[in-house]
């Protein structure tokens, strides 16, 4: 490989690394922003981190239950319509 080609490859690798780092920073910023909004919307400002995690887990459990109910309802409707 020529020196020019190696230089281009190195430059591309550096750009990829910078983009990965930028993505990581943006994801971290999004997570902080979303977490802040969740805490504000559900009045969790005065709760401990453990209480907040338990709250999030309860939301997840409720969401899974709703998804299961919706799936069963959809399947029953599909069977009824056939």
N, CA, C and O atoms as a CHARMM CRD file, in Angstrom:
* protein
*
  328
    1    1 UNK  N      0.83100  -1.16800   0.00000 PROA 1      0.00000
    2    1 UNK  CA     0.00000   0.00000   0.00000 PROA 1      0.00000
    3    1 UNK  C      0.88600   1.24500   0.00000 PROA 1      0.00000
    4    1 UNK  O      1.94600   1.27600   0.62500 PROA 1      0.00000
    5    2 UNK  N      0.43900   2.23100  -0.69200 PROA 2      0.00000
    6    2 UNK  CA     1.21800   3.46100  -0.74200 PROA 2      0.00000
    7    2 UNK  C      1.02500   4.25200   0.54800 PROA 2      0.00000
    8    2 UNK  O      0.07600   4.03300   1.30100 PROA 2      0.00000
    9    3 UNK  N      1.93900   5.16300   0.77500 PROA 3      0.00000
   10    3 UNK  CA     1.86900   6.01200   1.96000 PROA 3      0.00000
   11    3 UNK  C      0.59600   6.85000   1.95500 PROA 3      0.00000
   12    3 UNK  O     -0.00500   7.07500   3.00500 PROA 3      0.00000
   13    4 UNK  N      0.18600   7.31300   0.77800 PROA 4      0.00000
   14    4 UNK  CA    -1.01500   8.13700   0.64100 PROA 4      0.00000
   15    4 UNK  C     -2.26500   7.35400   1.05300 PROA 4      0.00000
   16    4 UNK  O     -3.13600   7.88300   1.74500 PROA 4      0.00000
   17    5 UNK  N     -2.34500   6.10300   0.62700 PROA 5      0.00000
   18    5 UNK  CA    -3.48700   5.25800   0.97200 PROA 5      0.00000
   19    5 UNK  C     -3.53000   5.00500   2.46900 PROA 5      0.00000
   20    5 UNK  O     -4.59200   5.07300   3.08700 PROA 5      0.00000
   21    6 UNK  N     -2.36900   4.71200   3.05100 PROA 6      0.00000
   22    6 UNK  CA    -2.30900   4.48800   4.50300 PROA 6      0.00000
   23    6 UNK  C     -2.72300   5.74200   5.26400 PROA 6      0.00000
   24    6 UNK  O     -3.40300   5.66000   6.28700 PROA 6      0.00000
   25    7 UNK  N     -2.31200   6.89400   4.76200 PROA 7      0.00000
   26    7 UNK  CA    -2.67400   8.15900   5.39100 PROA 7      0.00000
   27    7 UNK  C     -4.18400   8.37600   5.34700 PROA 7      0.00000
   28    7 UNK  O     -4.77600   8.82900   6.32700 PROA 7      0.00000
   29    8 UNK  N     -4.80300   8.05800   4.22400 PROA 8      0.00000
   30    8 UNK  CA    -6.25500   8.20500   4.09000 PROA 8      0.00000
   31    8 UNK  C     -6.98500   7.26100   5.03800 PROA 8      0.00000
   32    8 UNK  O     -7.97100   7.64300   5.66800 PROA 8      0.00000
   33    9 UNK  N     -6.50000   6.03400   5.13600 PROA 9      0.00000
   34    9 UNK  CA    -7.11500   5.04800   6.04100 PROA 9      0.00000
   35    9 UNK  C     -7.01700   5.52300   7.48200 PROA 9      0.00000
   36    9 UNK  O     -7.98400   5.43400   8.23800 PROA 9      0.00000
   37   10 UNK  N     -5.84700   6.02900   7.86300 PROA 10     0.00000
   38   10 UNK  CA    -5.65800   6.54000   9.21800 PROA 10     0.00000
   39   10 UNK  C     -6.59700   7.71600   9.48600 PROA 10     0.00000
   40   10 UNK  O     -7.18100   7.81500  10.56500 PROA 10     0.00000
   41   11 UNK  N     -6.73700   8.59000   8.51700 PROA 11     0.00000
   42   11 UNK  CA    -7.62600   9.74000   8.65200 PROA 11     0.00000
   43   11 UNK  C     -9.07200   9.28800   8.82600 PROA 11     0.00000
   44   11 UNK  O     -9.79500   9.83300   9.66000 PROA 11     0.00000
   45   12 UNK  N     -9.48900   8.32100   8.06500 PROA 12     0.00000
   46   12 UNK  CA   -10.85300   7.79100   8.17600 PROA 12     0.00000
   47   12 UNK  C    -11.05900   7.14000   9.53400 PROA 12     0.00000
   48   12 UNK  O    -12.10300   7.32400  10.15800 PROA 12     0.00000
   49   13 UNK  N    -10.06800   6.37800   9.99700 PROA 13     0.00000
   50   13 UNK  CA   -10.16700   5.74800  11.31600 PROA 13     0.00000
   51   13 UNK  C    -10.29600   6.79400  12.42000 PROA 13     0.00000
   52   13 UNK  O    -11.06200   6.61100  13.36600 PROA 13     0.00000
   53   14 UNK  N     -9.55500   7.88000  12.29900 PROA 14     0.00000
   54   14 UNK  CA    -9.63800   8.95600  13.28800 PROA 14     0.00000
   55   14 UNK  C    -11.02000   9.60900  13.26000 PROA 14     0.00000
   56   14 UNK  O    -11.58200   9.93100  14.30700 PROA 14     0.00000
   57   15 UNK  N    -11.56100   9.80200  12.05900 PROA 15     0.00000
   58   15 UNK  CA   -12.89600  10.38700  11.94200 PROA 15     0.00000
   59   15 UNK  C    -13.94600   9.47700  12.56100 PROA 15     0.00000
   60   15 UNK  O    -14.86000   9.93800  13.24400 PROA 15     0.00000
   61   16 UNK  N    -13.80500   8.18800  12.31400 PROA 16     0.00000
   62   16 UNK  CA   -14.74400   7.21500  12.90200 PROA 16     0.00000
   63   16 UNK  C    -14.67500   7.27700  14.41600 PROA 16     0.00000
   64   16 UNK  O    -15.71000   7.28500  15.08200 PROA 16     0.00000
   65   17 UNK  N    -13.47000   7.32300  14.96800 PROA 17     0.00000
   66   17 UNK  CA   -13.30000   7.38500  16.42400 PROA 17     0.00000
   67   17 UNK  C    -13.93200   8.66100  16.98600 PROA 17     0.00000
   68   17 UNK  O    -14.59800   8.61500  18.02100 PROA 17     0.00000
   69   18 UNK  N    -13.73000   9.79000  16.31800 PROA 18     0.00000
   70   18 UNK  CA   -14.31300  11.04800  16.78200 PROA 18     0.00000
   71   18 UNK  C    -15.83600  10.98300  16.74300 PROA 18     0.00000
   72   18 UNK  O    -16.50100  11.47600  17.65400 PROA 18     0.00000
   73   19 UNK  N    -16.39300  10.37900  15.69500 PROA 19     0.00000
   74   19 UNK  CA   -17.84900  10.24400  15.59800 PROA 19     0.00000
   75   19 UNK  C    -18.39600   9.33900  16.69500 PROA 19     0.00000
   76   19 UNK  O    -19.45900   9.61300  17.25200 PROA 19     0.00000
   77   20 UNK  N    -17.68000   8.26200  17.00700 PROA 20     0.00000
   78   20 UNK  CA   -18.10400   7.37800  18.09800 PROA 20     0.00000
   79   20 UNK  C    -18.10900   8.12200  19.42800 PROA 20     0.00000
   80   20 UNK  O    -19.02700   7.96500  20.23300 PROA 20     0.00000
   81   21 UNK  N    -17.07900   8.93200  19.65200 PROA 21     0.00000
   82   21 UNK  CA   -17.00600   9.70200  20.88500 PROA 21     0.00000
   83   21 UNK  C    -18.13000  10.73300  20.94200 PROA 21     0.00000
   84   21 UNK  O    -18.73900  10.93100  21.99300 PROA 21     0.00000
   85   22 UNK  N    -18.40300  11.38600  19.82100 PROA 22     0.00000
   86   22 UNK  CA   -19.48700  12.37100  19.77000 PROA 22     0.00000
   87   22 UNK  C    -20.82000  11.69900  20.04800 PROA 22     0.00000
   88   22 UNK  O    -21.64200  12.23100  20.79300 PROA 22     0.00000
   89   23 UNK  N    -21.04100  10.52600  19.45100 PROA 23     0.00000
   90   23 UNK  CA   -22.28400   9.78500  19.68400 PROA 23     0.00000
   91   23 UNK  C    -22.42800   9.44100  21.15900 PROA 23     0.00000
   92   23 UNK  O    -23.50900   9.57000  21.73300 PROA 23     0.00000
   93   24 UNK  N    -21.33600   9.00400  21.76400 PROA 24     0.00000
   94   24 UNK  CA   -21.36600   8.64600  23.17600 PROA 24     0.00000
   95   24 UNK  C    -21.74000   9.85800  24.03900 PROA 24     0.00000
   96   24 UNK  O    -22.53300   9.73100  24.97200 PROA 24     0.00000
   97   25 UNK  N    -21.17800  11.02100  23.73300 PROA 25     0.00000
   98   25 UNK  CA   -21.52200  12.23800  24.47800 PROA 25     0.00000
   99   25 UNK  C    -22.98800  12.60200  24.28600 PROA 25     0.00000
  100   25 UNK  O    -23.66200  12.98700  25.24200 PROA 25     0.00000
  101   26 UNK  N    -23.49000  12.48400  23.05300 PROA 26     0.00000
  102   26 UNK  CA   -24.88900  12.82200  22.77200 PROA 26     0.00000
  103   26 UNK  C    -25.83900  11.86900  23.47900 PROA 26     0.00000
  104   26 UNK  O    -26.87700  12.29600  23.98500 PROA 26     0.00000
  105   27 UNK  N    -25.50300  10.59400  23.52200 PROA 27     0.00000
  106   27 UNK  CA   -26.34300   9.61600  24.22300 PROA 27     0.00000
  107   27 UNK  C    -26.37200   9.93900  25.71500 PROA 27     0.00000
  108   27 UNK  O    -27.42700   9.88400  26.34600 PROA 27     0.00000
  109   28 UNK  N    -25.20800  10.27500  26.27500 PROA 28     0.00000
  110   28 UNK  CA   -25.14800  10.62600  27.70200 PROA 28     0.00000
  111   28 UNK  C    -25.99000  11.86500  27.98600 PROA 28     0.00000
  112   28 UNK  O    -26.67500  11.93200  29.00600 PROA 28     0.00000
  113   29 UNK  N    -25.94000  12.83900  27.09000 PROA 29     0.00000
  114   29 UNK  CA   -26.73700  14.05600  27.26600 PROA 29     0.00000
  115   29 UNK  C    -28.22600  13.72800  27.19700 PROA 29     0.00000
  116   29 UNK  O    -29.01200  14.24600  27.99000 PROA 29     0.00000
  117   30 UNK  N    -28.61300  12.88200  26.26800 PROA 30     0.00000
  118   30 UNK  CA   -30.00700  12.47200  26.13700 PROA 30     0.00000
  119   30 UNK  C    -30.48400  11.73800  27.38700 PROA 30     0.00000
  120   30 UNK  O    -31.59100  11.97800  27.86900 PROA 30     0.00000
  121   31 UNK  N    -29.65500  10.85300  27.90200 PROA 31     0.00000
  122   31 UNK  CA   -30.02000  10.10100  29.10400 PROA 31     0.00000
  123   31 UNK  C    -30.20900  11.04400  30.29400 PROA 31     0.00000
  124   31 UNK  O    -31.15000  10.88100  31.07000 PROA 31     0.00000
  125   32 UNK  N    -29.32100  12.02400  30.44000 PROA 32     0.00000
  126   32 UNK  CA   -29.46400  12.98500  31.54900 PROA 32     0.00000
  127   32 UNK  C    -30.75400  13.78700  31.40000 PROA 32     0.00000
  128   32 UNK  O    -31.48600  13.99700  32.36800 PROA 32     0.00000
  129   33 UNK  N    -31.01700  14.22600  30.18800 PROA 33     0.00000
  130   33 UNK  CA   -32.20900  15.03700  29.93200 PROA 33     0.00000
  131   33 UNK  C    -33.48500  14.23000  30.17700 PROA 33     0.00000
  132   33 UNK  O    -34.42100  14.71600  30.81200 PROA 33     0.00000
  133   34 UNK  N    -33.51500  13.00300  29.67300 PROA 34     0.00000
  134   34 UNK  CA   -34.70200  12.15300  29.85600 PROA 34     0.00000
  135   34 UNK  C    -34.89300  11.80700  31.32800 PROA 34     0.00000
  136   34 UNK  O    -36.01700  11.80200  31.83100 PROA 34     0.00000
  137   35 UNK  N    -33.79400  11.51900  32.01000 PROA 35     0.00000
  138   35 UNK  CA   -33.88300  11.20400  33.43500 PROA 35     0.00000
  139   35 UNK  C    -34.39600  12.38000  34.23800 PROA 35     0.00000
  140   35 UNK  O    -35.21400  12.21800  35.14300 PROA 35     0.00000
  141   36 UNK  N    -33.91100  13.56300  33.90300 PROA 36     0.00000
  142   36 UNK  CA   -34.35900  14.77300  34.59300 PROA 36     0.00000
  143   36 UNK  C    -35.85600  14.98100  34.38500 PROA 36     0.00000
  144   36 UNK  O    -36.58600  15.31000  35.32000 PROA 36     0.00000
  145   37 UNK  N    -36.29800  14.78400  33.15500 PROA 37     0.00000
  146   37 UNK  CA   -37.72400  14.97900  32.86400 PROA 37     0.00000
  147   37 UNK  C    -38.57300  13.94700  33.60700 PROA 37     0.00000
  148   37 UNK  O    -39.62300  14.28700  34.15200 PROA 37     0.00000
  149   38 UNK  N    -38.13300  12.70500  33.63300 PROA 38     0.00000
  150   38 UNK  CA   -38.85800  11.65400  34.35300 PROA 38     0.00000
  151   38 UNK  C    -38.98700  12.01700  35.82500 PROA 38     0.00000
  152   38 UNK  O    -40.06500  11.90300  36.40900 PROA 38     0.00000
  153   39 UNK  N    -37.89600  12.44800  36.41300 PROA 39     0.00000
  154   39 UNK  CA   -37.90800  12.81500  37.83300 PROA 39     0.00000
  155   39 UNK  C    -38.85800  13.97600  38.09000 PROA 39     0.00000
  156   39 UNK  O    -39.59600  13.97500  39.07500 PROA 39     0.00000
  157   40 UNK  N    -38.83800  14.96200  37.20600 PROA 40     0.00000
  158   40 UNK  CA   -39.73000  16.11300  37.38200 PROA 40     0.00000
  159   40 UNK  C    -41.19100  15.73400  37.19500 PROA 40     0.00000
  160   40 UNK  O    -42.03900  16.12300  37.99800 PROA 40     0.00000
  161   41 UNK  N    -41.49500  14.98200  36.14500 PROA 41     0.00000
  162   41 UNK  CA   -42.88800  14.65300  35.82900 PROA 41     0.00000
  163   41 UNK  C    -43.55200  13.80900  36.90200 PROA 41     0.00000
  164   41 UNK  O    -44.75500  13.92400  37.13500 PROA 41     0.00000
  165   42 UNK  N    -42.76800  12.95800  37.55600 PROA 42     0.00000
  166   42 UNK  CA   -43.34300  12.05800  38.56400 PROA 42     0.00000
  167   42 UNK  C    -43.00100  12.49200  39.99200 PROA 42     0.00000
  168   42 UNK  O    -43.13900  11.71700  40.93800 PROA 42     0.00000
  169   43 UNK  N    -42.55500  13.74100  40.13100 PROA 43     0.00000
  170   43 UNK  CA   -42.26600  14.31100  41.45700 PROA 43     0.00000
  171   43 UNK  C    -41.35300  13.40800  42.29000 PROA 43     0.00000
  172   43 UNK  O    -41.66500  13.08300  43.43600 PROA 43     0.00000
  173   44 UNK  N    -40.25300  13.01700  41.71600 PROA 44     0.00000
  174   44 UNK  CA   -39.32600  12.10900  42.39100 PROA 44     0.00000
  175   44 UNK  C    -38.08600  12.83500  42.92500 PROA 44     0.00000
  176   44 UNK  O    -37.11500  12.19300  43.32500 PROA 44     0.00000
  177   45 UNK  N    -38.11700  14.15600  42.93100 PROA 45     0.00000
  178   45 UNK  CA   -36.94700  14.93900  43.31800 PROA 45     0.00000
  179   45 UNK  C    -36.44400  14.60700  44.72100 PROA 45     0.00000
  180   45 UNK  O    -35.23900  14.63100  44.97100 PROA 45     0.00000
  181   46 UNK  N    -37.34900  14.30100  45.62300 PROA 46     0.00000
  182   46 UNK  CA   -36.96800  14.04900  47.01600 PROA 46     0.00000
  183   46 UNK  C    -36.83800  12.56600  47.34500 PROA 46     0.00000
  184   46 UNK  O    -36.76500  12.19400  48.51600 PROA 46     0.00000
  185   47 UNK  N    -36.80900  11.72200  46.32400 PROA 47     0.00000
  186   47 UNK  CA   -36.70700  10.28300  46.54300 PROA 47     0.00000
  187   47 UNK  C    -35.24400   9.83900  46.43400 PROA 47     0.00000
  188   47 UNK  O    -34.42900  10.48700  45.77700 PROA 47     0.00000
  189   48 UNK  N    -34.93600   8.73100  47.08600 PROA 48     0.00000
  190   48 UNK  CA   -33.58500   8.16800  46.97000 PROA 48     0.00000
  191   48 UNK  C    -33.43200   7.49200  45.61400 PROA 48     0.00000
  192   48 UNK  O    -34.41900   7.21100  44.93400 PROA 48     0.00000
  193   49 UNK  N    -32.21300   7.23900  45.23800 PROA 49     0.00000
  194   49 UNK  CA   -31.96200   6.58800  43.95600 PROA 49     0.00000
  195   49 UNK  C    -32.60000   5.20200  43.92600 PROA 49     0.00000
  196   49 UNK  O    -33.09000   4.77200  42.88100 PROA 49     0.00000
  197   50 UNK  N    -32.60200   4.50700  45.04300 PROA 50     0.00000
  198   50 UNK  CA   -33.23000   3.18300  45.09600 PROA 50     0.00000
  199   50 UNK  C    -34.73400   3.27900  44.87300 PROA 50     0.00000
  200   50 UNK  O    -35.31800   2.44700  44.17800 PROA 50     0.00000
  201   51 UNK  N    -35.35900   4.29400  45.46300 PROA 51     0.00000
  202   51 UNK  CA   -36.80000   4.48300  45.27100 PROA 51     0.00000
  203   51 UNK  C    -37.11100   4.83200  43.81000 PROA 51     0.00000
  204   51 UNK  O    -38.11700   4.39100  43.25500 PROA 51     0.00000
  205   52 UNK  N    -36.24400   5.61800  43.21000 PROA 52     0.00000
  206   52 UNK  CA   -36.44400   5.97900  41.80000 PROA 52     0.00000
  207   52 UNK  C    -36.31400   4.74200  40.91900 PROA 52     0.00000
  208   52 UNK  O    -37.11000   4.54300  40.00200 PROA 52     0.00000
  209   53 UNK  N    -35.30700   3.90800  41.19900 PROA 53     0.00000
  210   53 UNK  CA   -35.14000   2.67700  40.41700 PROA 53     0.00000
  211   53 UNK  C    -36.34100   1.75400  40.57900 PROA 53     0.00000
  212   53 UNK  O    -36.79200   1.14500  39.60900 PROA 53     0.00000
  213   54 UNK  N    -36.86300   1.64700  41.80600 PROA 54     0.00000
  214   54 UNK  CA   -38.05400   0.82000  42.03900 PROA 54     0.00000
  215   54 UNK  C    -39.25100   1.36500  41.26400 PROA 54     0.00000
  216   54 UNK  O    -40.03400   0.60100  40.69900 PROA 54     0.00000
  217   55 UNK  N    -39.38600   2.67400  41.24200 PROA 55     0.00000
  218   55 UNK  CA   -40.46700   3.29900  40.49100 PROA 55     0.00000
  219   55 UNK  C    -40.35200   2.96100  39.00800 PROA 55     0.00000
  220   55 UNK  O    -41.34000   2.59400  38.37200 PROA 55     0.00000
  221   56 UNK  N    -39.14700   3.08500  38.46000 PROA 56     0.00000
  222   56 UNK  CA   -38.92800   2.77100  37.04500 PROA 56     0.00000
  223   56 UNK  C    -39.23900   1.30500  36.76300 PROA 56     0.00000
  224   56 UNK  O    -39.85100   0.98600  35.74400 PROA 56     0.00000
  225   57 UNK  N    -38.82700   0.42400  37.65000 PROA 57     0.00000
  226   57 UNK  CA   -39.11800  -1.00100  37.46600 PROA 57     0.00000
  227   57 UNK  C    -40.62500  -1.25700  37.50400 PROA 57     0.00000
  228   57 UNK  O    -41.12500  -2.09600  36.75400 PROA 57     0.00000
  229   58 UNK  N    -41.34700  -0.55100  38.36000 PROA 58     0.00000
  230   58 UNK  CA   -42.79900  -0.74900  38.42100 PROA 58     0.00000
  231   58 UNK  C    -43.45500  -0.26900  37.12400 PROA 58     0.00000
  232   58 UNK  O    -44.40600  -0.88400  36.64200 PROA 58     0.00000
  233   59 UNK  N    -42.94800   0.82100  36.56600 PROA 59     0.00000
  234   59 UNK  CA   -43.46200   1.28700  35.27600 PROA 59     0.00000
  235   59 UNK  C    -43.19700   0.24400  34.19800 PROA 59     0.00000
  236   59 UNK  O    -44.05300  -0.03300  33.35800 PROA 59     0.00000
  237   60 UNK  N    -42.00800  -0.32500  34.23600 PROA 60     0.00000
  238   60 UNK  CA   -41.65700  -1.35600  33.24700 PROA 60     0.00000
  239   60 UNK  C    -42.57800  -2.56400  33.39100 PROA 60     0.00000
  240   60 UNK  O    -43.06000  -3.09800  32.39200 PROA 60     0.00000
  241   61 UNK  N    -42.82400  -2.99500  34.62300 PROA 61     0.00000
  242   61 UNK  CA   -43.71500  -4.13600  34.84800 PROA 61     0.00000
  243   61 UNK  C    -45.12300  -3.84300  34.32000 PROA 61     0.00000
  244   61 UNK  O    -45.73800  -4.69000  33.67200 PROA 61     0.00000
  245   62 UNK  N    -45.61700  -2.66000  34.59700 PROA 62     0.00000
  246   62 UNK  CA   -46.95000  -2.28200  34.12700 PROA 62     0.00000
  247   62 UNK  C    -46.99000  -2.22900  32.60200 PROA 62     0.00000
  248   62 UNK  O    -47.97200  -2.64300  31.98400 PROA 62     0.00000
  249   63 UNK  N    -45.94100  -1.72800  32.01300 PROA 63     0.00000
  250   63 UNK  CA   -45.86400  -1.64700  30.55400 PROA 63     0.00000
  251   63 UNK  C    -45.88000  -3.03700  29.93000 PROA 63     0.00000
  252   63 UNK  O    -46.55600  -3.26900  28.92700 PROA 63     0.00000
  253   64 UNK  N    -45.13200  -3.95600  30.53000 PROA 64     0.00000
  254   64 UNK  CA   -45.10200  -5.33600  30.02300 PROA 64     0.00000
  255   64 UNK  C    -46.47400  -5.98900  30.14900 PROA 64     0.00000
  256   64 UNK  O    -46.90200  -6.71500  29.25200 PROA 64     0.00000
  257   65 UNK  N    -47.16900  -5.73100  31.26600 PROA 65     0.00000
  258   65 UNK  CA   -48.51200  -6.28300  31.44400 PROA 65     0.00000
  259   65 UNK  C    -49.46300  -5.74500  30.37500 PROA 65     0.00000
  260   65 UNK  O    -50.25700  -6.49700  29.80900 PROA 65     0.00000
  261   66 UNK  N    -49.38000  -4.45800  30.10400 PROA 66     0.00000
  262   66 UNK  CA   -50.23500  -3.84700  29.07400 PROA 66     0.00000
  263   66 UNK  C    -49.92900  -4.45200  27.70800 PROA 66     0.00000
  264   66 UNK  O    -50.84400  -4.75100  26.94100 PROA 66     0.00000
  265   67 UNK  N    -48.65000  -4.63200  27.40400 PROA 67     0.00000
  266   67 UNK  CA   -48.27000  -5.23100  26.12400 PROA 67     0.00000
  267   67 UNK  C    -48.82600  -6.64900  26.00900 PROA 67     0.00000
  268   67 UNK  O    -49.30800  -7.04400  24.94800 PROA 67     0.00000
  269   68 UNK  N    -48.76100  -7.40600  27.09000 PROA 68     0.00000
  270   68 UNK  CA   -49.28800  -8.77100  27.07500 PROA 68     0.00000
  271   68 UNK  C    -50.79200  -8.77900  26.84800 PROA 68     0.00000
  272   68 UNK  O    -51.30000  -9.57700  26.06000 PROA 68     0.00000
  273   69 UNK  N    -51.50100  -7.89900  27.53100 PROA 69     0.00000
  274   69 UNK  CA   -52.95400  -7.80400  27.36300 PROA 69     0.00000
  275   69 UNK  C    -53.28500  -7.41400  25.92700 PROA 69     0.00000
  276   69 UNK  O    -54.18700  -7.98400  25.31300 PROA 69     0.00000
  277   70 UNK  N    -52.55900  -6.45000  25.40100 PROA 70     0.00000
  278   70 UNK  CA   -52.79600  -6.01700  24.02300 PROA 70     0.00000
  279   70 UNK  C    -52.52700  -7.14000  23.02700 PROA 70     0.00000
  280   70 UNK  O    -53.25800  -7.28900  22.04800 PROA 70     0.00000
  281   71 UNK  N    -51.48500  -7.92800  23.26900 PROA 71     0.00000
  282   71 UNK  CA   -51.16800  -9.03500  22.37600 PROA 71     0.00000
  283   71 UNK  C    -52.27000 -10.08600  22.39300 PROA 71     0.00000
  284   71 UNK  O    -52.67400 -10.58900  21.34500 PROA 71     0.00000
  285   72 UNK  N    -52.75500 -10.41700  23.59400 PROA 72     0.00000
  286   72 UNK  CA   -53.82600 -11.40500  23.71900 PROA 72     0.00000
  287   72 UNK  C    -55.08900 -10.89200  23.04500 PROA 72     0.00000
  288   72 UNK  O    -55.76500 -11.63900  22.33800 PROA 72     0.00000
  289   73 UNK  N    -55.40800  -9.62700  23.26000 PROA 73     0.00000
  290   73 UNK  CA   -56.59800  -9.03800  22.63200 PROA 73     0.00000
  291   73 UNK  C    -56.47500  -9.06100  21.11900 PROA 73     0.00000
  292   73 UNK  O    -57.44100  -9.36700  20.42100 PROA 73     0.00000
  293   74 UNK  N    -55.31100  -8.74300  20.61600 PROA 74     0.00000
  294   74 UNK  CA   -55.10100  -8.74600  19.17000 PROA 74     0.00000
  295   74 UNK  C    -55.28300 -10.15800  18.60900 PROA 74     0.00000
  296   74 UNK  O    -55.93100 -10.34500  17.57900 PROA 74     0.00000
  297   75 UNK  N    -54.70400 -11.14800  19.29600 PROA 75     0.00000
  298   75 UNK  CA   -54.83800 -12.52800  18.81500 PROA 75     0.00000
  299   75 UNK  C    -56.28800 -12.98200  18.85100 PROA 75     0.00000
  300   75 UNK  O    -56.74100 -13.66200  17.93000 PROA 75     0.00000
  301   76 UNK  N    -57.02400 -12.61900  19.89700 PROA 76     0.00000
  302   76 UNK  CA   -58.43200 -12.99800  19.96900 PROA 76     0.00000
  303   76 UNK  C    -59.21300 -12.33900  18.85200 PROA 76     0.00000
  304   76 UNK  O    -60.07500 -12.97900  18.25000 PROA 76     0.00000
  305   77 UNK  N    -58.93900 -11.08400  18.55800 PROA 77     0.00000
  306   77 UNK  CA   -59.62000 -10.40300  17.46300 PROA 77     0.00000
  307   77 UNK  C    -59.30200 -11.04100  16.12100 PROA 77     0.00000
  308   77 UNK  O    -60.17900 -11.17500  15.26900 PROA 77     0.00000
  309   78 UNK  N    -58.06400 -11.42900  15.93500 PROA 78     0.00000
  310   78 UNK  CA   -57.66500 -12.06900  14.67800 PROA 78     0.00000
  311   78 UNK  C    -58.37100 -13.40400  14.51700 PROA 78     0.00000
  312   78 UNK  O    -58.81900 -13.73500  13.41900 PROA 78     0.00000
  313   79 UNK  N    -58.47900 -14.18100  15.59800 PROA 79     0.00000
  314   79 UNK  CA   -59.15900 -15.46800  15.52000 PROA 79     0.00000
  315   79 UNK  C    -60.65400 -15.25600  15.26300 PROA 79     0.00000
  316   79 UNK  O    -61.26300 -16.01400  14.50800 PROA 79     0.00000
  317   80 UNK  N    -61.23600 -14.25700  15.86900 PROA 80     0.00000
  318   80 UNK  CA   -62.65400 -13.96300  15.70000 PROA 80     0.00000
  319   80 UNK  C    -62.96200 -13.54500  14.26200 PROA 80     0.00000
  320   80 UNK  O    -64.00400 -13.89800  13.70900 PROA 80     0.00000
  321   81 UNK  N    -62.04400 -12.79000  13.67000 PROA 81     0.00000
  322   81 UNK  CA   -62.25600 -12.27500  12.31000 PROA 81     0.00000
  323   81 UNK  C    -62.04100 -13.32900  11.22200 PROA 81     0.00000
  324   81 UNK  O    -62.39400 -13.09000  10.06700 PROA 81     0.00000
  325   82 UNK  N    -61.48800 -14.45300  11.55200 PROA 82     0.00000
  326   82 UNK  CA   -61.21300 -15.47300  10.52800 PROA 82     0.00000
  327   82 UNK  C    -62.39900 -16.34500  10.25600 PROA 82     0.00000
  328   82 UNK  O    -62.32400 -17.24700   9.42200 PROA 82     0.00000
